[in-house]
């Protein structure tokens, strides 16, 4: 019980800080003359902050440094509880929106998935679209890093929380000695890249409001847009080019960005074991898919085919989920390949989803390692990353992760089909949700929404988003009996 109260104390603070994020949609609502929506956000912010402070103050005598298990529990609670408070303004402003759909929409935001149940985005109050996109930005990195930077100042260590949430198998790597300084540095890089993206969108032709909304979604790799047509609404090669550049930046390890800017040296990009593979596979896929679409007659010219292939391939591969066209109508190989890319292309330490490129590299090298051992049983050929051997425990952890990842996709796909969804929609919905990609194919394709799902199917997809965002084991370990002993 003391552990729960200790975690509840920190959770209360996180909820209160999260409530402050509603200041932005409040300002937008009053600037654009939507006083009713602004009042709803004011009430929701007050309620969120009040609940957080009551929980924090009511458990203050249990304040103590977090242990490793506390960090896991806290992260799971943060990502399951925050969507509840985030949904409050949606339920008030959007009549007819069910609790299930409101929670799904906000879970999609904070997990940077970008799957939506809403239509008529162009006519929504600007404050709602800003709030949806801000959830993506906060969920990407800012909220968790901000919490890690603040908690030590309040006598609550943030190291365990950082370890539990940080993606990828290289969790122990520290950028600089103090975790607080590390978190602060990552936050600065995250905010700086966001500002550059905002200015670039505006210079490319977006209005300030659209630029802000799409900056949040681009850097968070979440895919929420303020238009039903997504980037097809703009039909602008310049805007698409800006999006491609910043999606690629956000798909790379922010720790590498931090090191580059801290030392004013681009060598870390070359030394990063993921960066080269990330760019090579993405560019090769763009060329392959563009050429395939042109050869199949989907577009008249190769340049046009490459334009649409570039934007949509980068968007899906980095698990962003924007669309400039309905790729559901393309020959099926192209969108299936794009969804496959979403499973592994994003780098660890990015805001993307999937198993991450670092794990894919380890799996790839392990396959060849086993082939060599089959031919030469006595050969010693350790797996290496950046010329350093990968410990066996890391290899075993990656293999276990891959097994659980595939098993969860199978089980949850079967669950959706048992609940009445067709096989293609079920499979692609689970792949898109567990990879935090957003749109799938068929009934949940880029031209449609997840509103076609029943309540039970929607909850299955919400669980898939949570599992994917917290990299499976963070959630699953909390469900084991040994965790509570």
N, C-alpha and C positions, 0 to 999 in steps of 0.2 A: 504493500500500500504506500509506503514512503517513496518508493521509486515512482509510482504513478503520480503522486503529489508533486514530486520534484520535477517531473516532466511537465505536469500541468502548469506549474509556475512559469516555466519558460514558454510553453505554448500560449499562455495568456498574453505575454509580452509580444510574441510574434503576431497574434491576432490584432492587438492594439496598433502595432506598427503597420500592419496590412491595411487597417481601416483608414490610415492617413493617405493611402493611395487614391482614395475617392475624391481627394481635393481637385485633381485634374478634371475628371468628368463634371464636377460641380462648376468649375470655372467655364468649361466649354458650354455647359447648359445655359448659364446666364449670359455668356457672350453671344450665343445664337438665339437668345430670346425664348428658350424652353424652360420657363420658370418652374413649371410643374415637375419636369424631370429633375431639375436642379434641387427642388425641395425633397424629392424622393431620395436623391443621393445624400443630401444633408442628413436626413433621418437615418438612412442606412449606415452612414459613416458614424453617426453618434451612437447607434445601437451596437455596431461592431467594436468601436473603441471601448464603450462601456462594458460589454461582455468580456473583452480582453483584460481590461484593468481590474474588473471584479475577480476574475480567475487569478490574475497575477497577485493582487493584494491578499486574496483569501488564502493563498498558499505560500506567502512570503516567508513564513517561518521554516519552510522546508527547502529553502534555497541552498543549493550545494552544487559542487562541480559535477558535471555529467560524466557518467561512466559510458563505456562503449555500447552496452545494450540500451542505455537511455537514449543515446544518439539515434539508434535505429528506430526506436519507438517514437521519438519526437518527430523524426522526418516523416514517418508514415502518417502520424496524426496531423502534421502540418498540411500535407498534400490531400488529406481527406476532409479536413475541417474547413480549410480556407474556401473551397468552392461553395460551401453552405452560405457563408457570409457574402461571398461574391455574387451569389444568385439573388440576394434580397432586392436590389434595384431592378433586376430583370423581371422578377415576379410582379413588382408594383407597376412598372412602366409598360410592360407588354401583356395586355389582357389575353387570357386564354392559354398562356404558356404554363404547362404543367410543372410541378416540382421536379419530376424526373427529367424533363427536357431542360429546365433551367440549370439543374445540377450538372447534367451532361455538358451543356454549353460552357459552363465555368470550369469544370474539370478539364475539358478540351483546351481551355485557355491556359490554365496554370500548368498543365502538363506539356504545353507548346505543341499540341496535336493539330488544332485547326479544323477539326471536324465540327460541322455546325448542323443545327436543326432549324435554323432561322431562314426565312425567305423575306424578300422585300427589303433587303439591306439598304438600298438606296433611299428608302423613305423612313428608315428608323431615325429617331432623334440622334444627332451627332454625339451626344454624351454617351449613349449606349455603345455605339461603334468604337468610340475612344476607349471606353472601359473594357470592352472585349479584347481590343488590341493590347491595352496596357497589361491585362492579365497575362498575355503571352510574354511580354517583356519582363514582367516581374517574375514569372515562372521560369524564364530562361536562366537567369542567374542573379539578377539584382537583389531580389528579396532574400534569398538564402545567403548570399555573400554579405549583404548588409547586416543580417542577423549574426553571422559569424564575427563580423567586425565589432558589433556592439556588445554582444553577450559577455565577453571577457571583462569589459569595463564595468559590468554590473555584478561581477563576482561569479559569473557562470561561464565556464570554459566552453569555447565553441569548437574545439578540435574534433570531438566525437561527432558532432553534427556535420561538420565539413567532410569527414571521412565517410559517413553514411550516405551523403548525398552526391559526393563527387563521382562522376561516371568513369568507367574504364578500370582496367586491372592495375594501373600504375598509381593507386591511391596514395601511396606513401611519399611520393615525390613532393618535396617542398620547394617553392620558388625562392623564398627568402626565409630566414630562420623563424620569424614570428608569424603565426597563423593570422593574427589580426592584420599585420602589415600585408600579408599575402592577399587576404580578402579585400582589403582596401585597394590594393593595386589592381586586382581583377575588376573591381567595380569601376575604377577610373577608366580602364581600357574599354570595358563594356559600354560605359556612358560616352566615351570619346568616339568610338566607332559608330554608335547610334547617332550622335550629332552630325558626323560626317555623312551618314546615310540620309538624314533628314535634309541637309543642305543640297545633297546631290539630287534627291528626288525633286526638290523644288526647282532647281536649275534645269532639270530635264522636262519640266512642264507641269508637274503636279501642283495643286493648290496646297496651302500650308496645312489644312486639316487632313486632306488625303495623305500628304507627305508624312505627317505625324503618325497617323494610323498605320500606314504601310511600313514605316520605319520600325515601329514596335513589333510588327508581325515578321518583318524580314530578319532583324537581328535576333529575335527570339525563335526564329525558324518555326513560326506557328501557323502562318497561312491565313489568318483572319483578314477579310477585306471589308471595305465599306460599300462594295458593289456586288450584286449577284453575279455579274460576269467576271468578277475578279479582275485580272489584268487585261482581259479582253475588252473591258470597258474603255481603257485608255487607247488600245491599239497603237502603241507608240514603241518603235524599236529603241529609242533613247531611254525610255523609262524601263523597258525590259532589260536593257544592258546594265543599267544601274542596279536593278534587282539581282541580276546574275552575279555581278561583282561582289555585292555585299552578302548574298547567300553563300557564296564560296568562302568569304572571310569568316562568316559566322559558323560555317561548317567545319572550320579548323580549330585546333586546340587554343583556347584563350590564354593558356599558360605560355604557349609559344609566342603569341602576340605580345604578351606582357614582357617576356624576356627580350624580344627584339626591340621594343620601344624603350625598355629600361637601359639596354646597353647600346642602343643605336647601331645595331649590327644585324644583318639579315642571315648570318650563319645559322642561327637556331632553326630557321625554316629548312635548311639543307640537312641539318642533323636530326630533325624530327622524323622518326620512322614512319609516320603516317602521312605527312604532307605530300610527299612525292606520289605515293600510291593513290591518295585521294584525288589529286589533280589528274593523274594519268588515266585512271579508270573513268572519271567523269568526262574528260575530253574525248577519250576513245568511244565512250558510249554515245556522246552527242553526235560524233561523226558517223558511227554505225547506224544509229536510229534515224538520223537525218537522211542518209543515203538510202536506207530501207524504205522510208516513207516516200521518197522521190521515186524509187524503183517500182513501188507498188501503186503509184499513181495517186497517192493521197494529196499531193501538191504538184502543180505544174512545173515549177522550177526548183532546182536544187537549193538555191539561196533561200527561197521561202521555206522549204522543208527544214533546212538547217536552222533558220530563225526560230521556228516553233519547236523544233527538237531541242535547241539549246536552252530555251527558257524552261520548258516543261520538264526536261530531263534533270536539269540542275535543281529545280524546285522539288521534285519528288525524291531525287537521290539524296538531297540534304535534309529530307523530311520536313520541308517547309509547307508544301501543299497548295501553293498558288497555281493558277491555271490561266493561260492566255487563249485557250481553245478547249473544246470538248474532246479531249484525247480518248474518251470512251468510244468514239467512232473510228479511231485509227485501227488498222490491222492489229489483231490482238497481241502479236508478239511485242510490239513497241511498249504499250502500257504495262504488260506483264514484266518486261525487262526493267522498266523504270521502278516498279514496285519491288522487284528483286534488289535493285540498287539501294533502295531505302533501308534494306535490312542490315547493311554493313558499311556504307560509304562514309558516313559522318565520322569525324575524329573524336576520340575521347577528349573530355574537357571542352567540348563544344556544346551548343544548345540543341544539337540534333539528337535523334533517337536511333534505334536499332542496336545491333550487338557491338557496333563501333569498329572502325577500321583496324585498331590495334589488335582486337581479338581475331578479326578475319586474317590478319597477317600471321598471327601465332598458329591458327588452325591450318592455314596454307602451308606453313613451314613444317608443322607437325606431320602433315600428310607425306611430304617428301622425306622427312626424317624416318618415317616408318618404312617407306619404300627402300631407302638405303639400308636400313636394318634387315629387311627381308633378303636382300642380295648379299649384304656383308654383315652377318650377325655380330661380329666382334668389333665392328667399326665404331669409333667414338666421334659423333658429329652433333654436338649440342646445338640447339636452336639459339640463334643470336638476333638481337635487336640493337642497332647502332654499335655493332662490334662487341656487344656484351652478352654473355650467355643468359638465357631466360631460365630462372629457377624452375625446377619441376613442379613445385606447388602452384606457380602461376599457370603453367601449362595445364595442370589438372583442373584448376579453377576455371579456365577458359573452356575446356572440354565439358565440364559439368554445366557451365552456363549455356553452351550451345545445345546440349541435350535438353535442358529445362526449357529453353527458348522454343525449340521445335515442338516439344511435348505440349506446351501451353497453347501454341498456335493450333495444333491438332485438336486438343480437348475443347478449346473455346469455339473453334469452327464447327465442331460437331454439336456443341451446345446451341449455336445459332441455327443450324439446320434442323435440330430437333424442335426448336421453337418456331419453325415454319419458314425460315428464310432460304432462298435458293442458294445452291452451293457456291456459285461464283461470287455473289454478293457477300455471303457469309465469310468465305475465305479471305477475300480482299478487304473486307471491313476489319477483320481481326488483324491481318497483316498491317493495315494502315493505322490501326489504333495502337497496337503493341509497339510499332515503330515510331509512333507519334508523328505520323505523316499527314493524316487528315482524310482526303478523298480516296475511295477505293474504286471499284468498277461496278458495272451493271446498275443496280438500284441505288448504290451509294457512290456513284461516279462524280466527276467534277461539275457536271451540270445539274446535279440533284443534291439532296441533303439527307442527313440521317433521320429526318422526320418520318420517313417511311417505316422505321422500326417500331415494334411494339415496346411497351415499357420494360418488359423482361429482357428483350434483346438490347435495349439501350443501356440497361444496367450492366449487362455482360461486356459491352463495349467500354463503358466507364471503367470497369475493373481492368480491362486490357490496357487502357491508357495509363492508369495508375501503375500497373506492373511494369509497363515499358519505361515510364519516366523515372522510376526508382530502380531500374535495372534488376527486376525480378527478385533477387535474393533479399534485398532490403525489406520487401513486403513479406516474402515467404518465410523468412526467418522469424518474423514476429508471430507467425501463425503456428510455430512449432511448440510443443509442450516444454521442451528443454529450455526455450527462451525464458519461460516464466518460472522455472525452478531456481 
